[in-house]
């Protein structure tokens, strides 16, 4: 527990611990190969989502209408 208390004030280290925990969970649930694939796929999706948000922010409010309508089409 001393390691954790030292890291409490370092957000990067905490995020690293969370990522390691998520990877360990994926590995235990799905086996090593599938777990590694799942973990990297998840990181890939997160970075894609951040890029999409940045792009929508640059385009402006008009892009929000398009994203909402495309989501409602998927549900139907």
mmCIF file of the N, C-alpha and C atoms, coordinates in Angstrom:
data_MODEL
# 
_entry.id   MODEL 
# 
loop_
_atom_site.group_PDB 
_atom_site.id 
_atom_site.type_symbol 
_atom_site.label_atom_id 
_atom_site.label_alt_id 
_atom_site.label_comp_id 
_atom_site.label_asym_id 
_atom_site.label_entity_id 
_atom_site.label_seq_id 
_atom_site.pdbx_PDB_ins_code 
_atom_site.Cartn_x 
_atom_site.Cartn_y 
_atom_site.Cartn_z 
_atom_site.occupancy 
_atom_site.B_iso_or_equiv 
_atom_site.pdbx_formal_charge 
_atom_site.auth_seq_id 
_atom_site.auth_comp_id 
_atom_site.auth_asym_id 
_atom_site.auth_atom_id 
_atom_site.pdbx_PDB_model_num 
ATOM 1   N N  . UNK A 1 1  ? 0.821   -1.205  0.000   1.00 0.00 ? 1  UNK A N  1 
ATOM 2   C CA . UNK A 1 1  ? 0.000   0.000   0.000   1.00 0.00 ? 1  UNK A CA 1 
ATOM 3   C C  . UNK A 1 1  ? 0.859   1.262   0.000   1.00 0.00 ? 1  UNK A C  1 
ATOM 4   N N  . UNK A 1 2  ? 2.112   1.156   0.431   1.00 0.00 ? 2  UNK A N  1 
ATOM 5   C CA . UNK A 1 2  ? 2.961   2.350   0.447   1.00 0.00 ? 2  UNK A CA 1 
ATOM 6   C C  . UNK A 1 2  ? 3.182   2.859   -0.969  1.00 0.00 ? 2  UNK A C  1 
ATOM 7   N N  . UNK A 1 3  ? 3.304   1.935   -1.931  1.00 0.00 ? 3  UNK A N  1 
ATOM 8   C CA . UNK A 1 3  ? 3.491   2.361   -3.318  1.00 0.00 ? 3  UNK A CA 1 
ATOM 9   C C  . UNK A 1 3  ? 2.299   3.186   -3.780  1.00 0.00 ? 3  UNK A C  1 
ATOM 10  N N  . UNK A 1 4  ? 1.099   2.710   -3.471  1.00 0.00 ? 4  UNK A N  1 
ATOM 11  C CA . UNK A 1 4  ? -0.102  3.409   -3.925  1.00 0.00 ? 4  UNK A CA 1 
ATOM 12  C C  . UNK A 1 4  ? -0.195  4.800   -3.310  1.00 0.00 ? 4  UNK A C  1 
ATOM 13  N N  . UNK A 1 5  ? 0.086   4.918   -2.008  1.00 0.00 ? 5  UNK A N  1 
ATOM 14  C CA . UNK A 1 5  ? -0.023  6.227   -1.360  1.00 0.00 ? 5  UNK A CA 1 
ATOM 15  C C  . UNK A 1 5  ? 1.001   7.204   -1.940  1.00 0.00 ? 5  UNK A C  1 
ATOM 16  N N  . UNK A 1 6  ? 2.158   6.701   -2.361  1.00 0.00 ? 6  UNK A N  1 
ATOM 17  C CA . UNK A 1 6  ? 3.146   7.570   -2.997  1.00 0.00 ? 6  UNK A CA 1 
ATOM 18  C C  . UNK A 1 6  ? 2.644   8.078   -4.347  1.00 0.00 ? 6  UNK A C  1 
ATOM 19  N N  . UNK A 1 7  ? 1.886   7.232   -5.045  1.00 0.00 ? 7  UNK A N  1 
ATOM 20  C CA . UNK A 1 7  ? 1.447   7.583   -6.396  1.00 0.00 ? 7  UNK A CA 1 
ATOM 21  C C  . UNK A 1 7  ? 0.179   8.431   -6.402  1.00 0.00 ? 7  UNK A C  1 
ATOM 22  N N  . UNK A 1 8  ? -0.477  8.565   -5.249  1.00 0.00 ? 8  UNK A N  1 
ATOM 23  C CA . UNK A 1 8  ? -1.780  9.228   -5.209  1.00 0.00 ? 8  UNK A CA 1 
ATOM 24  C C  . UNK A 1 8  ? -1.753  10.620  -5.821  1.00 0.00 ? 8  UNK A C  1 
ATOM 25  N N  . UNK A 1 9  ? -0.632  11.322  -5.670  1.00 0.00 ? 9  UNK A N  1 
ATOM 26  C CA . UNK A 1 9  ? -0.576  12.712  -6.122  1.00 0.00 ? 9  UNK A CA 1 
ATOM 27  C C  . UNK A 1 9  ? -0.064  12.840  -7.551  1.00 0.00 ? 9  UNK A C  1 
ATOM 28  N N  . UNK A 1 10 ? 0.192   11.709  -8.212  1.00 0.00 ? 10 UNK A N  1 
ATOM 29  C CA . UNK A 1 10 ? 0.701   11.726  -9.583  1.00 0.00 ? 10 UNK A CA 1 
ATOM 30  C C  . UNK A 1 10 ? -0.365  11.160  -10.514 1.00 0.00 ? 10 UNK A C  1 
ATOM 31  N N  . UNK A 1 11 ? -1.122  12.022  -11.217 1.00 0.00 ? 11 UNK A N  1 
ATOM 32  C CA . UNK A 1 11 ? -2.221  11.534  -12.062 1.00 0.00 ? 11 UNK A CA 1 
ATOM 33  C C  . UNK A 1 11 ? -1.761  10.584  -13.161 1.00 0.00 ? 11 UNK A C  1 
ATOM 34  N N  . UNK A 1 12 ? -0.574  10.830  -13.738 1.00 0.00 ? 12 UNK A N  1 
ATOM 35  C CA . UNK A 1 12 ? -0.080  9.929   -14.784 1.00 0.00 ? 12 UNK A CA 1 
ATOM 36  C C  . UNK A 1 12 ? 0.162   8.533   -14.230 1.00 0.00 ? 12 UNK A C  1 
ATOM 37  N N  . UNK A 1 13 ? 0.723   8.467   -13.043 1.00 0.00 ? 13 UNK A N  1 
ATOM 38  C CA . UNK A 1 13 ? 0.993   7.165   -12.432 1.00 0.00 ? 13 UNK A CA 1 
ATOM 39  C C  . UNK A 1 13 ? -0.308  6.453   -12.089 1.00 0.00 ? 13 UNK A C  1 
ATOM 40  N N  . UNK A 1 14 ? -1.295  7.205   -11.593 1.00 0.00 ? 14 UNK A N  1 
ATOM 41  C CA . UNK A 1 14 ? -2.590  6.595   -11.286 1.00 0.00 ? 14 UNK A CA 1 
ATOM 42  C C  . UNK A 1 14 ? -3.242  6.050   -12.546 1.00 0.00 ? 14 UNK A C  1 
ATOM 43  N N  . UNK A 1 15 ? -3.160  6.822   -13.636 1.00 0.00 ? 15 UNK A N  1 
ATOM 44  C CA . UNK A 1 15 ? -3.736  6.356   -14.896 1.00 0.00 ? 15 UNK A CA 1 
ATOM 45  C C  . UNK A 1 15 ? -3.023  5.100   -15.372 1.00 0.00 ? 15 UNK A C  1 
ATOM 46  N N  . UNK A 1 16 ? -1.713  5.053   -15.194 1.00 0.00 ? 16 UNK A N  1 
ATOM 47  C CA . UNK A 1 16 ? -0.940  3.872   -15.568 1.00 0.00 ? 16 UNK A CA 1 
ATOM 48  C C  . UNK A 1 16 ? -1.407  2.657   -14.771 1.00 0.00 ? 16 UNK A C  1 
ATOM 49  N N  . UNK A 1 17 ? -1.626  2.850   -13.467 1.00 0.00 ? 17 UNK A N  1 
ATOM 50  C CA . UNK A 1 17 ? -2.108  1.742   -12.637 1.00 0.00 ? 17 UNK A CA 1 
ATOM 51  C C  . UNK A 1 17 ? -3.479  1.269   -13.100 1.00 0.00 ? 17 UNK A C  1 
ATOM 52  N N  . UNK A 1 18 ? -4.373  2.213   -13.435 1.00 0.00 ? 18 UNK A N  1 
ATOM 53  C CA . UNK A 1 18 ? -5.705  1.840   -13.907 1.00 0.00 ? 18 UNK A CA 1 
ATOM 54  C C  . UNK A 1 18 ? -5.615  1.067   -15.208 1.00 0.00 ? 18 UNK A C  1 
ATOM 55  N N  . UNK A 1 19 ? -4.745  1.522   -16.117 1.00 0.00 ? 19 UNK A N  1 
ATOM 56  C CA . UNK A 1 19 ? -4.574  0.814   -17.389 1.00 0.00 ? 19 UNK A CA 1 
ATOM 57  C C  . UNK A 1 19 ? -4.043  -0.591  -17.154 1.00 0.00 ? 19 UNK A C  1 
ATOM 58  N N  . UNK A 1 20 ? -3.082  -0.719  -16.238 1.00 0.00 ? 20 UNK A N  1 
ATOM 59  C CA . UNK A 1 20 ? -2.530  -2.043  -15.927 1.00 0.00 ? 20 UNK A CA 1 
ATOM 60  C C  . UNK A 1 20 ? -3.614  -2.949  -15.347 1.00 0.00 ? 20 UNK A C  1 
ATOM 61  N N  . UNK A 1 21 ? -4.465  -2.369  -14.495 1.00 0.00 ? 21 UNK A N  1 
ATOM 62  C CA . UNK A 1 21 ? -5.539  -3.155  -13.890 1.00 0.00 ? 21 UNK A CA 1 
ATOM 63  C C  . UNK A 1 21 ? -6.530  -3.605  -14.964 1.00 0.00 ? 21 UNK A C  1 
ATOM 64  N N  . UNK A 1 22 ? -6.859  -2.697  -15.888 1.00 0.00 ? 22 UNK A N  1 
ATOM 65  C CA . UNK A 1 22 ? -7.775  -3.048  -16.975 1.00 0.00 ? 22 UNK A CA 1 
ATOM 66  C C  . UNK A 1 22 ? -7.175  -4.136  -17.851 1.00 0.00 ? 22 UNK A C  1 
ATOM 67  N N  . UNK A 1 23 ? -5.870  -4.042  -18.107 1.00 0.00 ? 23 UNK A N  1 
ATOM 68  C CA . UNK A 1 23 ? -5.217  -5.053  -18.934 1.00 0.00 ? 23 UNK A CA 1 
ATOM 69  C C  . UNK A 1 23 ? -5.226  -6.398  -18.217 1.00 0.00 ? 23 UNK A C  1 
ATOM 70  N N  . UNK A 1 24 ? -4.922  -6.393  -16.923 1.00 0.00 ? 24 UNK A N  1 
ATOM 71  C CA . UNK A 1 24 ? -4.911  -7.647  -16.167 1.00 0.00 ? 24 UNK A CA 1 
ATOM 72  C C  . UNK A 1 24 ? -6.296  -8.282  -16.159 1.00 0.00 ? 24 UNK A C  1 
ATOM 73  N N  . UNK A 1 25 ? -7.336  -7.462  -16.033 1.00 0.00 ? 25 UNK A N  1 
ATOM 74  C CA . UNK A 1 25 ? -8.701  -7.980  -16.039 1.00 0.00 ? 25 UNK A CA 1 
ATOM 75  C C  . UNK A 1 25 ? -9.028  -8.595  -17.396 1.00 0.00 ? 25 UNK A C  1 
ATOM 76  N N  . UNK A 1 26 ? -8.645  -7.900  -18.465 1.00 0.00 ? 26 UNK A N  1 
ATOM 77  C CA . UNK A 1 26 ? -8.906  -8.429  -19.807 1.00 0.00 ? 26 UNK A CA 1 
ATOM 78  C C  . UNK A 1 26 ? -8.158  -9.739  -20.030 1.00 0.00 ? 26 UNK A C  1 
ATOM 79  N N  . UNK A 1 27 ? -6.920  -9.801  -19.546 1.00 0.00 ? 27 UNK A N  1 
ATOM 80  C CA . UNK A 1 27 ? -6.134  -11.027 -19.713 1.00 0.00 ? 27 UNK A CA 1 
ATOM 81  C C  . UNK A 1 27 ? -6.769  -12.188 -18.961 1.00 0.00 ? 27 UNK A C  1 
ATOM 82  N N  . UNK A 1 28 ? -7.240  -11.945 -17.747 1.00 0.00 ? 28 UNK A N  1 
ATOM 83  C CA . UNK A 1 28 ? -7.801  -13.040 -16.959 1.00 0.00 ? 28 UNK A CA 1 
ATOM 84  C C  . UNK A 1 28 ? -9.148  -13.478 -17.522 1.00 0.00 ? 28 UNK A C  1 
ATOM 85  N N  . UNK A 1 29 ? -9.913  -12.555 -18.104 1.00 0.00 ? 29 UNK A N  1 
ATOM 86  C CA . UNK A 1 29 ? -11.235 -12.915 -18.609 1.00 0.00 ? 29 UNK A CA 1 
ATOM 87  C C  . UNK A 1 29 ? -11.152 -13.639 -19.941 1.00 0.00 ? 29 UNK A C  1 
ATOM 88  N N  . UNK A 1 30 ? -10.261 -13.223 -20.812 1.00 0.00 ? 30 UNK A N  1 
ATOM 89  C CA . UNK A 1 30 ? -10.317 -13.688 -22.198 1.00 0.00 ? 30 UNK A CA 1 
ATOM 90  C C  . UNK A 1 30 ? -9.106  -14.514 -22.608 1.00 0.00 ? 30 UNK A C  1 
ATOM 91  N N  . UNK A 1 31 ? -8.168  -14.746 -21.697 1.00 0.00 ? 31 UNK A N  1 
ATOM 92  C CA . UNK A 1 31 ? -6.948  -15.422 -22.108 1.00 0.00 ? 31 UNK A CA 1 
ATOM 93  C C  . UNK A 1 31 ? -5.951  -14.411 -22.647 1.00 0.00 ? 31 UNK A C  1 
ATOM 94  N N  . UNK A 1 32 ? -4.688  -14.828 -22.756 1.00 0.00 ? 32 UNK A N  1 
ATOM 95  C CA . UNK A 1 32 ? -3.621  -13.862 -23.024 1.00 0.00 ? 32 UNK A CA 1 
ATOM 96  C C  . UNK A 1 32 ? -3.761  -13.184 -24.379 1.00 0.00 ? 32 UNK A C  1 
ATOM 97  N N  . UNK A 1 33 ? -3.896  -13.968 -25.452 1.00 0.00 ? 33 UNK A N  1 
ATOM 98  C CA . UNK A 1 33 ? -3.876  -13.380 -26.799 1.00 0.00 ? 33 UNK A CA 1 
ATOM 99  C C  . UNK A 1 33 ? -5.087  -12.480 -27.005 1.00 0.00 ? 33 UNK A C  1 
ATOM 100 N N  . UNK A 1 34 ? -6.270  -12.997 -26.677 1.00 0.00 ? 34 UNK A N  1 
ATOM 101 C CA . UNK A 1 34 ? -7.484  -12.202 -26.853 1.00 0.00 ? 34 UNK A CA 1 
ATOM 102 C C  . UNK A 1 34 ? -7.467  -11.000 -25.915 1.00 0.00 ? 34 UNK A C  1 
ATOM 103 N N  . UNK A 1 35 ? -6.935  -11.194 -24.710 1.00 0.00 ? 35 UNK A N  1 
ATOM 104 C CA . UNK A 1 35 ? -6.865  -10.088 -23.762 1.00 0.00 ? 35 UNK A CA 1 
ATOM 105 C C  . UNK A 1 35 ? -5.986  -8.957  -24.263 1.00 0.00 ? 35 UNK A C  1 
ATOM 106 N N  . UNK A 1 36 ? -4.834  -9.287  -24.825 1.00 0.00 ? 36 UNK A N  1 
ATOM 107 C CA . UNK A 1 36 ? -3.951  -8.257  -25.368 1.00 0.00 ? 36 UNK A CA 1 
ATOM 108 C C  . UNK A 1 36 ? -4.614  -7.554  -26.544 1.00 0.00 ? 36 UNK A C  1 
ATOM 109 N N  . UNK A 1 37 ? -5.294  -8.318  -27.402 1.00 0.00 ? 37 UNK A N  1 
ATOM 110 C CA . UNK A 1 37 ? -5.980  -7.711  -28.541 1.00 0.00 ? 37 UNK A CA 1 
ATOM 111 C C  . UNK A 1 37 ? -7.059  -6.755  -28.050 1.00 0.00 ? 37 UNK A C  1 
ATOM 112 N N  . UNK A 1 38 ? -7.834  -7.203  -27.060 1.00 0.00 ? 38 UNK A N  1 
ATOM 113 C CA . UNK A 1 38 ? -8.921  -6.392  -26.516 1.00 0.00 ? 38 UNK A CA 1 
ATOM 114 C C  . UNK A 1 38 ? -8.378  -5.100  -25.908 1.00 0.00 ? 38 UNK A C  1 
ATOM 115 N N  . UNK A 1 39 ? -7.278  -5.218  -25.168 1.00 0.00 ? 39 UNK A N  1 
ATOM 116 C CA . UNK A 1 39 ? -6.696  -4.051  -24.500 1.00 0.00 ? 39 UNK A CA 1 
ATOM 117 C C  . UNK A 1 39 ? -6.235  -3.020  -25.521 1.00 0.00 ? 39 UNK A C  1 
ATOM 118 N N  . UNK A 1 40 ? -5.524  -3.472  -26.562 1.00 0.00 ? 40 UNK A N  1 
ATOM 119 C CA . UNK A 1 40 ? -5.034  -2.532  -27.573 1.00 0.00 ? 40 UNK A CA 1 
ATOM 120 C C  . UNK A 1 40 ? -6.187  -1.966  -28.383 1.00 0.00 ? 40 UNK A C  1 
ATOM 121 N N  . UNK A 1 41 ? -7.203  -2.782  -28.651 1.00 0.00 ? 41 UNK A N  1 
ATOM 122 C CA . UNK A 1 41 ? -8.373  -2.304  -29.386 1.00 0.00 ? 41 UNK A CA 1 
ATOM 123 C C  . UNK A 1 41 ? -9.071  -1.203  -28.591 1.00 0.00 ? 41 UNK A C  1 
ATOM 124 N N  . UNK A 1 42 ? -9.180  -1.406  -27.271 1.00 0.00 ? 42 UNK A N  1 
ATOM 125 C CA . UNK A 1 42 ? -9.827  -0.421  -26.415 1.00 0.00 ? 42 UNK A CA 1 
ATOM 126 C C  . UNK A 1 42 ? -9.060  0.896   -26.442 1.00 0.00 ? 42 UNK A C  1 
ATOM 127 N N  . UNK A 1 43 ? -7.730  0.844   -26.343 1.00 0.00 ? 43 UNK A N  1 
ATOM 128 C CA . UNK A 1 43 ? -6.919  2.060   -26.405 1.00 0.00 ? 43 UNK A CA 1 
ATOM 129 C C  . UNK A 1 43 ? -7.090  2.753   -27.749 1.00 0.00 ? 43 UNK A C  1 
ATOM 130 N N  . UNK A 1 44 ? -7.163  1.945   -28.824 1.00 0.00 ? 44 UNK A N  1 
ATOM 131 C CA . UNK A 1 44 ? -7.347  2.489   -30.165 1.00 0.00 ? 44 UNK A CA 1 
ATOM 132 C C  . UNK A 1 44 ? -8.681  3.223   -30.264 1.00 0.00 ? 44 UNK A C  1 
ATOM 133 N N  . UNK A 1 45 ? -9.743  2.615   -29.725 1.00 0.00 ? 45 UNK A N  1 
ATOM 134 C CA . UNK A 1 45 ? -11.062 3.236   -29.769 1.00 0.00 ? 45 UNK A CA 1 
ATOM 135 C C  . UNK A 1 45 ? -11.082 4.531   -28.972 1.00 0.00 ? 45 UNK A C  1 
ATOM 136 N N  . UNK A 1 46 ? -10.409 4.541   -27.820 1.00 0.00 ? 46 UNK A N  1 
ATOM 137 C CA . UNK A 1 46 ? -10.378 5.749   -26.996 1.00 0.00 ? 46 UNK A CA 1 
ATOM 138 C C  . UNK A 1 46 ? -9.690  6.885   -27.757 1.00 0.00 ? 46 UNK A C  1 
ATOM 139 N N  . UNK A 1 47 ? -8.565  6.601   -28.418 1.00 0.00 ? 47 UNK A N  1 
ATOM 140 C CA . UNK A 1 47 ? -7.855  7.656   -29.144 1.00 0.00 ? 47 UNK A CA 1 
ATOM 141 C C  . UNK A 1 47 ? -8.680  8.132   -30.334 1.00 0.00 ? 47 UNK A C  1 
ATOM 142 N N  . UNK A 1 48 ? -9.385  7.206   -31.007 1.00 0.00 ? 48 UNK A N  1 
ATOM 143 C CA . UNK A 1 48 ? -10.245 7.603   -32.126 1.00 0.00 ? 48 UNK A CA 1 
ATOM 144 C C  . UNK A 1 48 ? -11.361 8.518   -31.647 1.00 0.00 ? 48 UNK A C  1 
ATOM 145 N N  . UNK A 1 49 ? -11.951 8.194   -30.488 1.00 0.00 ? 49 UNK A N  1 
ATOM 146 C CA . UNK A 1 49 ? -13.042 8.999   -29.957 1.00 0.00 ? 49 UNK A CA 1 
ATOM 147 C C  . UNK A 1 49 ? -12.549 10.394  -29.624 1.00 0.00 ? 49 UNK A C  1 
ATOM 148 N N  . UNK A 1 50 ? -11.341 10.493  -29.042 1.00 0.00 ? 50 UNK A N  1 
ATOM 149 C CA . UNK A 1 50 ? -10.794 11.805  -28.707 1.00 0.00 ? 50 UNK A CA 1 
ATOM 150 C C  . UNK A 1 50 ? -10.557 12.626  -29.965 1.00 0.00 ? 50 UNK A C  1 
ATOM 151 N N  . UNK A 1 51 ? -10.073 11.981  -31.034 1.00 0.00 ? 51 UNK A N  1 
ATOM 152 C CA . UNK A 1 51 ? -9.868  12.701  -32.289 1.00 0.00 ? 51 UNK A CA 1 
ATOM 153 C C  . UNK A 1 51 ? -11.202 13.175  -32.850 1.00 0.00 ? 51 UNK A C  1 
ATOM 154 N N  . UNK A 1 52 ? -12.229 12.335  -32.749 1.00 0.00 ? 52 UNK A N  1 
ATOM 155 C CA . UNK A 1 52 ? -13.544 12.694  -33.265 1.00 0.00 ? 52 UNK A CA 1 
ATOM 156 C C  . UNK A 1 52 ? -14.099 13.900  -32.512 1.00 0.00 ? 52 UNK A C  1 
ATOM 157 N N  . UNK A 1 53 ? -13.963 13.897  -31.173 1.00 0.00 ? 53 UNK A N  1 
ATOM 158 C CA . UNK A 1 53 ? -14.440 15.028  -30.382 1.00 0.00 ? 53 UNK A CA 1 
ATOM 159 C C  . UNK A 1 53 ? -13.693 16.302  -30.757 1.00 0.00 ? 53 UNK A C  1 
ATOM 160 N N  . UNK A 1 54 ? -12.384 16.190  -30.947 1.00 0.00 ? 54 UNK A N  1 
ATOM 161 C CA . UNK A 1 54 ? -11.592 17.361  -31.309 1.00 0.00 ? 54 UNK A CA 1 
ATOM 162 C C  . UNK A 1 54 ? -12.052 17.908  -32.655 1.00 0.00 ? 54 UNK A C  1 
ATOM 163 N N  . UNK A 1 55 ? -12.324 17.004  -33.612 1.00 0.00 ? 55 UNK A N  1 
ATOM 164 C CA . UNK A 1 55 ? -12.774 17.427  -34.935 1.00 0.00 ? 55 UNK A CA 1 
ATOM 165 C C  . UNK A 1 55 ? -14.138 18.100  -34.844 1.00 0.00 ? 55 UNK A C  1 
ATOM 166 N N  . UNK A 1 56 ? -15.054 17.503  -34.089 1.00 0.00 ? 56 UNK A N  1 
ATOM 167 C CA . UNK A 1 56 ? -16.394 18.081  -33.945 1.00 0.00 ? 56 UNK A CA 1 
ATOM 168 C C  . UNK A 1 56 ? -16.316 19.449  -33.278 1.00 0.00 ? 56 UNK A C  1 
ATOM 169 N N  . UNK A 1 57 ? -15.402 19.593  -32.322 1.00 0.00 ? 57 UNK A N  1 
ATOM 170 C CA . UNK A 1 57 ? -15.238 20.866  -31.639 1.00 0.00 ? 57 UNK A CA 1 
ATOM 171 C C  . UNK A 1 57 ? -14.742 21.926  -32.616 1.00 0.00 ? 57 UNK A C  1 
ATOM 172 N N  . UNK A 1 58 ? -13.827 21.535  -33.526 1.00 0.00 ? 58 UNK A N  1 
ATOM 173 C CA . UNK A 1 58 ? -13.298 22.480  -34.503 1.00 0.00 ? 58 UNK A CA 1 
ATOM 174 C C  . UNK A 1 58 ? -14.376 22.894  -35.501 1.00 0.00 ? 58 UNK A C  1 
ATOM 175 N N  . UNK A 1 59 ? -15.180 21.928  -35.934 1.00 0.00 ? 59 UNK A N  1 
ATOM 176 C CA . UNK A 1 59 ? -16.195 22.234  -36.943 1.00 0.00 ? 59 UNK A CA 1 
ATOM 177 C C  . UNK A 1 59 ? -17.255 23.162  -36.370 1.00 0.00 ? 59 UNK A C  1 
ATOM 178 N N  . UNK A 1 60 ? -17.626 22.951  -35.111 1.00 0.00 ? 60 UNK A N  1 
ATOM 179 C CA . UNK A 1 60 ? -18.586 23.823  -34.474 1.00 0.00 ? 60 UNK A CA 1 
ATOM 180 C C  . UNK A 1 60 ? -19.863 23.097  -34.102 1.00 0.00 ? 60 UNK A C  1 
ATOM 181 N N  . UNK A 1 61 ? -20.881 23.876  -33.704 1.00 0.00 ? 61 UNK A N  1 
ATOM 182 C CA . UNK A 1 61 ? -22.114 23.281  -33.179 1.00 0.00 ? 61 UNK A CA 1 
ATOM 183 C C  . UNK A 1 61 ? -22.886 22.528  -34.251 1.00 0.00 ? 61 UNK A C  1 
ATOM 184 N N  . UNK A 1 62 ? -22.725 22.914  -35.503 1.00 0.00 ? 62 UNK A N  1 
ATOM 185 C CA . UNK A 1 62 ? -23.492 22.276  -36.569 1.00 0.00 ? 62 UNK A CA 1 
ATOM 186 C C  . UNK A 1 62 ? -23.194 20.780  -36.649 1.00 0.00 ? 62 UNK A C  1 
ATOM 187 N N  . UNK A 1 63 ? -21.952 20.389  -36.341 1.00 0.00 ? 63 UNK A N  1 
ATOM 188 C CA . UNK A 1 63 ? -21.576 18.972  -36.430 1.00 0.00 ? 63 UNK A CA 1 
ATOM 189 C C  . UNK A 1 63 ? -22.295 18.136  -35.380 1.00 0.00 ? 63 UNK A C  1 
ATOM 190 N N  . UNK A 1 64 ? -22.702 18.743  -34.269 1.00 0.00 ? 64 UNK A N  1 
ATOM 191 C CA . UNK A 1 64 ? -23.376 17.973  -33.219 1.00 0.00 ? 64 UNK A CA 1 
ATOM 192 C C  . UNK A 1 64 ? -24.697 17.408  -33.714 1.00 0.00 ? 64 UNK A C  1 
ATOM 193 N N  . UNK A 1 65 ? -25.413 18.158  -34.524 1.00 0.00 ? 65 UNK A N  1 
ATOM 194 C CA . UNK A 1 65 ? -26.665 17.659  -35.080 1.00 0.00 ? 65 UNK A CA 1 
ATOM 195 C C  . UNK A 1 65 ? -26.445 16.419  -35.920 1.00 0.00 ? 65 UNK A C  1 
ATOM 196 N N  . UNK A 1 66 ? -25.356 16.409  -36.703 1.00 0.00 ? 66 UNK A N  1 
ATOM 197 C CA . UNK A 1 66 ? -25.074 15.247  -37.549 1.00 0.00 ? 66 UNK A CA 1 
ATOM 198 C C  . UNK A 1 66 ? -24.764 14.022  -36.704 1.00 0.00 ? 66 UNK A C  1 
ATOM 199 N N  . UNK A 1 67 ? -23.990 14.207  -35.631 1.00 0.00 ? 67 UNK A N  1 
ATOM 200 C CA . UNK A 1 67 ? -23.630 13.045  -34.814 1.00 0.00 ? 67 UNK A CA 1 
ATOM 201 C C  . UNK A 1 67 ? -24.866 12.494  -34.113 1.00 0.00 ? 67 UNK A C  1 
ATOM 202 N N  . UNK A 1 68 ? -25.758 13.383  -33.654 1.00 0.00 ? 68 UNK A N  1 
ATOM 203 C CA . UNK A 1 68 ? -26.963 12.899  -32.978 1.00 0.00 ? 68 UNK A CA 1 
ATOM 204 C C  . UNK A 1 68 ? -27.853 12.127  -33.943 1.00 0.00 ? 68 UNK A C  1 
ATOM 205 N N  . UNK A 1 69 ? -28.041 12.649  -35.156 1.00 0.00 ? 69 UNK A N  1 
ATOM 206 C CA . UNK A 1 69 ? -28.921 11.964  -36.104 1.00 0.00 ? 69 UNK A CA 1 
ATOM 207 C C  . UNK A 1 69 ? -28.330 10.622  -36.519 1.00 0.00 ? 69 UNK A C  1 
ATOM 208 N N  . UNK A 1 70 ? -27.010 10.540  -36.655 1.00 0.00 ? 70 UNK A N  1 
ATOM 209 C CA . UNK A 1 70 ? -26.404 9.265   -37.041 1.00 0.00 ? 70 UNK A CA 1 
ATOM 210 C C  . UNK A 1 70 ? -26.559 8.243   -35.920 1.00 0.00 ? 70 UNK A C  1 
ATOM 211 N N  . UNK A 1 71 ? -26.495 8.698   -34.653 1.00 0.00 ? 71 UNK A N  1 
ATOM 212 C CA . UNK A 1 71 ? -26.681 7.766   -33.540 1.00 0.00 ? 71 UNK A CA 1 
ATOM 213 C C  . UNK A 1 71 ? -28.115 7.248   -33.516 1.00 0.00 ? 71 UNK A C  1 
ATOM 214 N N  . UNK A 1 72 ? -29.109 8.117   -33.768 1.00 0.00 ? 72 UNK A N  1 
ATOM 215 C CA . UNK A 1 72 ? -30.499 7.661   -33.730 1.00 0.00 ? 72 UNK A CA 1 
ATOM 216 C C  . UNK A 1 72 ? -30.778 6.694   -34.875 1.00 0.00 ? 72 UNK A C  1 
ATOM 217 N N  . UNK A 1 73 ? -30.098 6.881   -36.015 1.00 0.00 ? 73 UNK A N  1 
ATOM 218 C CA . UNK A 1 73 ? -30.270 5.940   -37.120 1.00 0.00 ? 73 UNK A CA 1 
ATOM 219 C C  . UNK A 1 73 ? -29.759 4.563   -36.751 1.00 0.00 ? 73 UNK A C  1 
ATOM 220 N N  . UNK A 1 74 ? -28.672 4.516   -35.991 1.00 0.00 ? 74 UNK A N  1 
ATOM 221 C CA . UNK A 1 74 ? -28.101 3.227   -35.597 1.00 0.00 ? 74 UNK A CA 1 
ATOM 222 C C  . UNK A 1 74 ? -29.071 2.477   -34.696 1.00 0.00 ? 74 UNK A C  1 
ATOM 223 N N  . UNK A 1 75 ? -29.739 3.197   -33.789 1.00 0.00 ? 75 UNK A N  1 
ATOM 224 C CA . UNK A 1 75 ? -30.664 2.542   -32.858 1.00 0.00 ? 75 UNK A CA 1 
ATOM 225 C C  . UNK A 1 75 ? -31.840 1.917   -33.600 1.00 0.00 ? 75 UNK A C  1 
ATOM 226 N N  . UNK A 1 76 ? -32.338 2.594   -34.622 1.00 0.00 ? 76 UNK A N  1 
ATOM 227 C CA . UNK A 1 76 ? -33.488 2.054   -35.359 1.00 0.00 ? 76 UNK A CA 1 
ATOM 228 C C  . UNK A 1 76 ? -33.015 0.902   -36.214 1.00 0.00 ? 76 UNK A C  1 
# 
